[in-house]
């Protein structure tokens, strides 16, 4: 039986969500990870859920989600009269996910129902959309379904993409929430993909370092820092960025064990004790060079994203990479998908730009 997972445990609820690819196959390449990330943010904004952090790996993903109080989110769509302010806000909100053609058909349907005096049916139509807001099950279900349809269409694949239903755990605020956030962002290090968490492109911590306001707010909320304190200390000894970096490096130390013959072996991969101690003793401060490197990497990879032909057109039309600062754009996933996504870095490797 479906159970609505909303902000019912107090004013809001926090969940750690994880889902794997069927068979454990490594189906997520760079293009797929970026497509998943873009879809995740789009659906999160539509659904009213807040992503505190995330990590997209080769065959699974982790999300740390905050579900706000549903009544408060729905209050903006309350309408006292047919076609009133609340209804217009709802139709405007649907633009986050639906095409102009779809919304035009929806508005025509509503208009026709009202012409026939069937107002109750109009409200049932609108309630179908409202029922998807602030609901973890609906959000993750739609995220997985939409991504699997895109993936299968792009790769000419058929069959089940995901390994059953997603797994979710309710997480208490405070120490538990901080620990789960660090666990998620440390996944690439534990898996041996990168040496340090800021080196992995598709996780919340790196996106925050790249300048994402939403991700910075999410991580501040996860560790209990004021939402605008990612780079500001205020009355605290450290900023949100410094505090979270110390948390990551403290939680991410590799675990060692003694094997036969007195040899020390790595029981669980992670950061070396020396690296963790160095970061913690520095108060979690990220060096100027590393900060610039993270910001530039996100700019050069994320400011324009699409096929090789698309990026060539963008660079030609706006007069080079410098002007991309004013024009963050990516090519939308069409029915046939995007044939070979390119970042500006990859184009430079091909002798372009």
C-alpha positions as CSV (number, residue, x, y, z in Angstrom):
1,X,0.0,0.0,0.0
2,X,1.3,3.4,-0.9
3,X,2.0,5.6,2.1
4,X,2.4,9.3,1.6
5,X,5.8,10.4,2.8
6,X,5.3,14.0,3.6
7,X,6.4,16.4,6.4
8,X,4.2,14.6,8.9
9,X,6.8,14.0,11.6
10,X,6.7,17.5,13.1
11,X,6.9,20.6,10.9
12,X,9.1,18.8,8.3
13,X,10.8,15.5,7.7
14,X,14.3,14.5,6.4
15,X,14.9,11.3,4.4
16,X,17.9,9.5,3.0
17,X,16.9,8.0,-0.3
18,X,19.0,5.5,-2.3
19,X,18.2,3.5,-5.4
20,X,20.3,1.2,-7.6
21,X,20.4,0.2,-11.3
22,X,19.0,-3.2,-12.1
23,X,21.7,-5.8,-12.0
24,X,24.2,-3.3,-10.6
25,X,25.4,-2.4,-14.1
26,X,27.5,0.8,-14.4
27,X,25.1,2.6,-16.7
28,X,25.7,6.2,-15.5
29,X,28.4,7.9,-17.5
30,X,29.2,11.7,-17.3
31,X,26.3,12.5,-19.6
32,X,23.8,10.4,-17.7
33,X,24.9,11.8,-14.3
34,X,24.5,15.4,-15.6
35,X,21.1,14.6,-17.1
36,X,20.0,13.0,-13.8
37,X,21.2,16.1,-11.9
38,X,19.3,18.5,-14.1
39,X,16.1,16.5,-13.9
40,X,16.5,16.2,-10.1
41,X,16.6,20.0,-9.6
42,X,13.7,20.5,-12.0
43,X,11.5,18.0,-10.3
44,X,12.5,19.2,-6.8
45,X,11.4,22.7,-7.6
46,X,8.2,21.5,-9.0
47,X,7.5,19.1,-6.2
48,X,8.4,21.5,-3.4
49,X,11.0,19.2,-1.9
50,X,14.4,20.5,-0.8
51,X,17.6,18.6,-1.8
52,X,20.1,19.0,1.1
53,X,22.8,17.1,-0.7
54,X,23.1,14.2,-3.3
55,X,25.5,12.0,-5.0
56,X,25.1,10.3,-8.4
57,X,27.4,7.2,-8.8
58,X,27.9,4.8,-11.7
59,X,25.1,2.5,-10.7
60,X,23.1,4.2,-7.9
61,X,22.3,7.5,-6.4
62,X,21.9,9.0,-2.9
63,X,19.6,11.9,-2.0
64,X,19.2,13.7,1.3
65,X,15.7,15.3,1.1
66,X,13.8,17.7,3.3
67,X,10.0,17.6,2.9
68,X,8.5,20.8,4.1
69,X,5.1,21.2,5.8
70,X,2.6,20.4,3.0
71,X,-0.1,22.8,4.1
72,X,2.3,25.8,4.0
73,X,3.4,24.9,0.4
74,X,-0.1,24.5,-0.8
75,X,-1.3,27.7,0.7
76,X,-0.1,29.7,-2.3
77,X,-2.4,27.8,-4.6
78,X,-5.6,28.2,-2.5
79,X,-8.3,29.8,-4.7
80,X,-11.5,31.4,-3.4
81,X,-13.1,31.7,-6.8
82,X,-12.9,29.8,-10.2
83,X,-9.9,31.1,-12.1
84,X,-8.7,33.1,-9.2
85,X,-5.1,34.0,-8.1
86,X,-4.4,30.6,-6.6
87,X,-5.4,28.7,-9.7
88,X,-3.3,31.1,-11.9
89,X,-0.3,30.5,-9.6
90,X,-0.8,26.7,-10.0
91,X,-0.9,26.9,-13.8
92,X,2.2,29.1,-13.8
93,X,3.9,26.6,-11.5
94,X,3.2,23.8,-13.9
95,X,5.4,25.5,-16.5
96,X,8.4,24.1,-14.5
97,X,7.6,20.7,-15.8
98,X,5.2,20.9,-18.7
99,X,5.4,22.2,-22.3
100,X,3.3,25.1,-23.6
101,X,1.3,22.7,-25.8
102,X,0.4,20.6,-22.8
103,X,-0.6,23.6,-20.7
104,X,-2.7,24.9,-23.6
105,X,-4.6,21.7,-23.7
106,X,-5.1,21.7,-19.9
107,X,-6.4,25.3,-20.0
108,X,-8.8,24.4,-22.8
109,X,-10.0,21.4,-20.9
110,X,-10.7,23.5,-17.8
111,X,-12.5,26.1,-19.9
112,X,-14.7,23.5,-21.5
113,X,-15.6,21.9,-18.1
114,X,-16.5,25.3,-16.7
115,X,-18.7,26.0,-19.8
116,X,-20.6,22.9,-19.0
117,X,-20.9,23.9,-15.3
118,X,-18.7,21.0,-14.0
119,X,-16.7,23.0,-11.5
120,X,-16.2,20.0,-9.2
121,X,-14.5,18.1,-12.0
122,X,-12.2,21.1,-12.6
123,X,-11.1,21.0,-9.0
124,X,-10.4,17.2,-9.3
125,X,-8.2,17.9,-12.3
126,X,-6.2,20.6,-10.4
127,X,-6.0,18.4,-7.3
128,X,-4.2,15.7,-9.3
129,X,-1.2,18.1,-9.6
130,X,-1.4,19.4,-6.0
131,X,-1.4,15.8,-4.8
132,X,2.2,15.4,-6.1
133,X,3.6,18.3,-4.0
134,X,5.6,17.7,-0.9
135,X,5.5,13.9,-1.2
136,X,8.7,12.0,-1.2
137,X,7.3,8.9,-2.8
138,X,5.8,10.8,-5.7
139,X,9.0,12.8,-6.2
140,X,11.4,9.9,-6.3
141,X,9.0,7.7,-8.4
142,X,8.7,10.4,-11.0
143,X,12.4,11.1,-11.0
144,X,13.2,7.5,-11.6
145,X,10.5,7.0,-14.2
146,X,11.4,10.1,-16.2
147,X,15.1,9.4,-16.2
148,X,14.6,5.7,-17.2
149,X,12.4,6.7,-20.1
150,X,15.1,9.2,-21.3
151,X,17.9,6.7,-20.8
152,X,16.1,3.8,-22.6
153,X,15.1,6.1,-25.5
154,X,18.6,7.6,-25.9
155,X,20.4,4.2,-25.8
156,X,17.8,2.1,-27.6
157,X,17.3,0.1,-24.5
158,X,14.2,-1.8,-23.2
159,X,13.3,-3.3,-19.9
160,X,13.5,-2.4,-16.3
161,X,16.2,0.2,-15.5
162,X,16.0,0.4,-11.7
163,X,16.3,-2.4,-9.1
164,X,12.9,-2.3,-7.6
165,X,11.5,0.5,-5.4
166,X,13.8,3.0,-3.8
167,X,14.9,2.7,-0.2
168,X,14.4,5.6,2.3
169,X,15.3,6.2,5.9
170,X,13.8,8.9,8.1
171,X,16.7,11.0,9.5
172,X,16.5,12.9,12.7
173,X,17.8,16.5,12.7
174,X,21.1,17.2,14.4
175,X,24.0,14.7,14.6
176,X,22.2,12.1,12.5
177,X,21.5,14.6,9.7
178,X,25.0,15.9,9.6
179,X,26.5,12.4,9.5
180,X,24.2,11.2,6.7
181,X,25.1,14.3,4.6
182,X,28.8,13.6,5.1
183,X,28.3,9.9,4.2
184,X,26.6,10.8,0.9
185,X,29.3,13.3,-0.2
186,X,32.0,10.9,0.8
187,X,30.7,8.1,-1.4
188,X,33.1,8.8,-4.3
189,X,36.1,8.7,-2.0
190,X,34.9,5.5,-0.4
191,X,34.5,4.0,-3.8
192,X,38.1,5.0,-4.8
193,X,36.9,7.2,-7.6
194,X,38.7,10.4,-6.2
195,X,41.2,11.2,-3.5
196,X,39.1,14.0,-2.0
197,X,35.4,14.8,-2.0
198,X,35.7,18.1,-3.9
199,X,37.2,16.3,-6.9
200,X,34.0,14.5,-7.7
201,X,31.7,16.4,-10.1
202,X,28.3,15.0,-9.3
203,X,27.7,15.5,-5.6
204,X,26.2,18.2,-3.4
205,X,29.5,19.4,-1.8
206,X,31.2,20.0,-5.1
207,X,28.1,21.8,-6.5
208,X,28.1,24.1,-3.4
209,X,31.8,24.9,-4.0
210,X,30.9,25.7,-7.6
211,X,28.6,28.4,-6.4
212,X,25.1,26.8,-6.3
213,X,23.0,28.9,-3.9
214,X,20.5,26.1,-3.4
215,X,23.2,23.5,-2.6
216,X,24.9,25.9,-0.1
217,X,21.5,26.5,1.6
218,X,20.9,22.7,1.7
219,X,24.2,21.9,3.3
220,X,23.9,24.7,5.8
221,X,20.5,23.3,6.8
222,X,22.0,19.8,7.1
223,X,24.6,20.9,9.6
224,X,22.4,23.3,11.5
225,X,24.1,26.5,10.3
226,X,22.1,29.7,9.3
227,X,21.1,29.3,5.6
228,X,23.1,32.3,4.4
229,X,26.3,31.4,6.3
230,X,28.1,29.2,3.7
231,X,30.8,31.8,3.3
232,X,30.0,34.0,6.4
233,X,31.0,33.2,10.0
234,X,28.8,35.7,11.9
235,X,29.1,34.9,15.6
236,X,30.3,31.4,14.9
237,X,34.0,30.3,14.8
238,X,33.6,29.0,11.2
239,X,31.5,29.5,8.1
240,X,29.2,26.8,6.9
241,X,31.7,25.8,4.2
242,X,34.5,25.4,6.8
243,X,32.3,23.5,9.3
244,X,31.1,21.1,6.6
245,X,34.6,20.5,5.3
246,X,35.8,19.6,8.8
247,X,32.9,17.3,9.1
248,X,33.6,15.6,5.8
249,X,37.2,15.0,6.6
250,X,36.5,13.9,10.1
251,X,33.9,11.4,9.1
252,X,35.8,10.2,6.0
253,X,39.0,8.9,7.5
254,X,39.9,5.4,6.2
255,X,39.5,2.5,8.6
256,X,42.4,0.2,9.1
257,X,42.6,-3.3,10.5
258,X,45.3,-5.8,11.4
259,X,45.6,-8.8,9.1
260,X,47.4,-12.0,9.6
261,X,51.1,-11.6,10.1
262,X,50.7,-8.2,11.8
263,X,50.2,-6.4,8.5
264,X,47.9,-3.4,8.4
265,X,45.2,-3.4,5.8
266,X,42.5,-0.9,4.7
267,X,39.2,-2.1,6.0
268,X,37.2,0.8,4.6
269,X,38.6,3.2,2.1
270,X,38.6,6.9,2.7
271,X,40.9,9.8,3.5
272,X,44.2,9.3,5.1
273,X,44.6,10.3,8.8
274,X,47.3,12.8,7.8
275,X,45.0,14.5,5.2
276,X,42.1,14.7,7.5
277,X,44.2,16.1,10.3
278,X,45.7,18.7,8.0
279,X,42.2,20.0,7.0
280,X,40.8,19.9,10.5
281,X,43.8,21.8,11.9
282,X,43.3,24.4,9.2
283,X,39.7,24.9,10.4
284,X,38.2,23.5,7.2
285,X,39.5,26.4,5.1
286,X,39.9,25.7,1.4
287,X,42.9,27.3,-0.2
288,X,42.4,30.1,-2.7
289,X,43.8,28.0,-5.5
290,X,41.4,25.1,-4.8
291,X,38.4,27.5,-4.5
292,X,39.2,29.0,-7.9
293,X,39.7,25.6,-9.4
294,X,36.3,24.4,-8.2
295,X,34.5,27.5,-9.4
296,X,36.3,27.5,-12.8
297,X,35.6,23.8,-13.3
298,X,31.9,24.4,-12.8
299,X,31.9,27.4,-15.0
300,X,33.7,25.7,-17.9
301,X,31.7,22.5,-17.6
302,X,28.3,23.8,-16.6
303,X,27.9,27.2,-18.4
304,X,27.0,25.5,-21.6
305,X,26.1,21.8,-22.0
306,X,25.0,20.1,-25.1
307,X,26.1,18.4,-28.3
308,X,29.3,19.4,-30.0
309,X,27.4,21.2,-32.8
310,X,25.3,23.0,-30.2
311,X,28.3,24.3,-28.3
312,X,30.0,25.4,-31.5
313,X,26.9,27.4,-32.4
314,X,26.8,29.0,-28.9
315,X,30.4,30.0,-29.0
316,X,30.0,31.4,-32.5
317,X,26.8,33.3,-31.7
318,X,27.9,35.0,-28.5
319,X,31.5,35.7,-29.4
320,X,33.4,33.2,-27.2
321,X,33.6,31.8,-23.7
322,X,33.8,35.1,-21.8
323,X,30.2,36.0,-22.8
324,X,28.9,32.7,-21.4
325,X,28.9,34.4,-18.0
326,X,25.8,36.2,-19.1
327,X,24.2,33.3,-20.8
328,X,24.1,30.0,-18.8
329,X,22.4,27.6,-21.2
330,X,22.2,23.9,-21.9
331,X,20.5,22.0,-24.7
332,X,17.3,20.3,-23.6
333,X,16.9,16.6,-23.9
334,X,14.7,16.0,-26.9
335,X,12.9,12.9,-28.0
336,X,16.1,11.4,-29.4
337,X,18.2,12.7,-26.6
338,X,21.5,14.5,-27.1
339,X,24.0,12.7,-29.2
340,X,27.3,13.0,-27.3
341,X,27.3,15.8,-24.7
342,X,30.3,18.0,-24.6
343,X,31.6,20.4,-21.9
344,X,33.8,23.3,-22.9
345,X,36.8,21.4,-21.5
346,X,36.1,18.5,-23.9
347,X,35.7,20.9,-26.8
348,X,39.1,22.4,-26.0
349,X,40.5,18.9,-26.0
350,X,39.2,18.6,-29.6
351,X,41.0,21.8,-30.6
352,X,37.9,24.1,-30.4
353,X,37.9,27.4,-28.5
